[in-house]
Amino acid sequence: MSSVASEQIPDSAGRFGPYGGRYVPETLVHPLQQLEEEYFRAQQDPEFQQELDYYLREFCGRPTPLYFAQRLTEDLGGAKIYLKREDLLHTGAHKINNAMGQILLAKRMGKTRIIAETGAGQHGVATATVAAMFGLECVVYMGAHDCERQRLNVYRMRMLGAEVVPVEAGQKTLKEAVNEAMRDWVTNVRSTHYILGTAYGAHPYPVMVRNFHRVIGEEARRQIMEQQEQLPDLLVACVGGGSNAIGLFYPFIGDESVSMVGVEAGGEGIVPEKHAARFQGGSLGVLQGTRSYLLQDEDGQIQSTHSVSAGLDYAAVGPEHAWLRDQGRAEYTYATDDKALEAFFKLSKLEGIVPALESSHAVAEVIVRAPHMSSDQIIICNLSGRGDKDVQQVAQKVDL
Ligand SMILES: *Cc1c(COP(=O)(O)O)cnc(C)c1O
């Protein structure tokens, strides 16, 4: 197990064992190399870290509480459940940790223009927010279909001064938005930084995005030691691209007594095109710059996916998760739409906390596991975002 935390992961080419790497057109190789150099230089620079800490604290609202969910714990009758409250961050989710880190890096590199992809709009909103705060031009690519489904977030981004470009290609969703953002980046790389929104894509994105989110796990570790003087027994987080989960997991990787479970979107069940659980029915392939588990057909065509939560609805998973799974260091399961919805209501009613539908997948797994654990054991569940954005969608599905 010690090999998991060894210095060579990822290696200098960004490979986590057979996963990760940099599979891009030639025109993107140089920009990625430059980004890699600048990022690792910034990471070593105490001034950069100080500036990042300042904005995370004063603008984003860190540290977030590690909150003991007493009524949920009593209701489930097992392990003590703690919630890492990323839902309390500015803009309502963990995504701003990464957006803030990358925009500071962009400024340091002298870039004046920011681009991003977004699916449901959460990463787009976080990026538009930090771009507004620093006065940088911002263009967000979003599938035309997603623009229609998430009109409010389109409006929010435009309010913040961003240009939102609907992408009409293909299925008109996240995958096509990423393609458009990469195309823009190639053309405008001298002025432009591409803020990718999850622990995915070509090296150095997976390792860089993970490092901008590891503050989640670092805080949680310190907080649980202060509150309980013991390490947690289990960490639970939902996995879309994998950024909130790896942010929580990473600082605990060396603690062998701490188990970790990532929860993917089981949608309507594990049937092709009805879910987004890449570790159930996915296979190894290359998509959008990296090698990982994908939902693809026999010809390597990317399958369409489904989840009630837009943030988990993507055909590929971050390479570090594939690696942790191979090592047996983390395990991966899924929650269906129905179970996520049940968890959404349960947490709302028992704790007065409305979780994002994405985070509700993690809560659903806590509901499964906590009753089988003893009362001196501890679960930390990452509440990656708040559910305000989902209320309208849930109201259409469930009558109260
Ligand atoms: C985007 C999003 C996710 C999924 O992304 P990861 O990179 O897997 O963390 C999860 N929760 C919320 C609230 C999100 O907005």
Ligand as a Chemical Component Dictionary entry (heavy atoms), coordinates in Angstrom:
data_LIG
# 
_chem_comp.id                   LIG 
_chem_comp.type                 NON-POLYMER 
_chem_comp.pdbx_formal_charge   0 
_chem_comp.three_letter_code    LIG 
# 
loop_
_chem_comp_atom.comp_id 
_chem_comp_atom.atom_id 
_chem_comp_atom.alt_atom_id 
_chem_comp_atom.type_symbol 
_chem_comp_atom.charge 
_chem_comp_atom.model_Cartn_x 
_chem_comp_atom.model_Cartn_y 
_chem_comp_atom.model_Cartn_z 
_chem_comp_atom.pdbx_ordinal 
LIG C1 C1 C 0 -19.635 19.389 -10.375 1  
LIG C2 C2 C 0 -20.105 18.839 -9.097  2  
LIG C3 C3 C 0 -19.793 17.517 -8.693  3  
LIG C4 C4 C 0 -19.049 16.552 -9.555  4  
LIG O1 O1 O 0 -17.754 16.908 -9.888  5  
LIG P1 P1 P 0 -16.491 16.211 -9.225  6  
LIG O2 O2 O 0 -15.368 16.754 -10.038 7  
LIG O3 O3 O 0 -16.644 14.740 -9.346  8  
LIG O4 O4 O 0 -16.427 16.651 -7.811  9  
LIG C5 C5 C 0 -20.223 17.101 -7.449  10 
LIG N1 N1 N 0 -20.942 17.893 -6.636  11 
LIG C6 C6 C 0 -21.266 19.165 -6.996  12 
LIG C7 C7 C 0 -22.079 19.974 -6.054  13 
LIG C8 C8 C 0 -20.874 19.674 -8.225  14 
LIG O5 O5 O 0 -21.220 20.919 -8.567  15 
# 
loop_
_chem_comp_bond.comp_id 
_chem_comp_bond.atom_id_1 
_chem_comp_bond.atom_id_2 
_chem_comp_bond.value_order 
_chem_comp_bond.pdbx_ordinal 
LIG C1 C2 SING 1  
LIG C2 C3 SING 2  
LIG C2 C8 DOUB 3  
LIG C3 C4 SING 4  
LIG C3 C5 DOUB 5  
LIG C4 O1 SING 6  
LIG O1 P1 SING 7  
LIG P1 O2 DOUB 8  
LIG P1 O3 SING 9  
LIG P1 O4 SING 10 
LIG C5 N1 SING 11 
LIG N1 C6 DOUB 12 
LIG C6 C7 SING 13 
LIG C6 C8 SING 14 
LIG C8 O5 SING 15 
# 
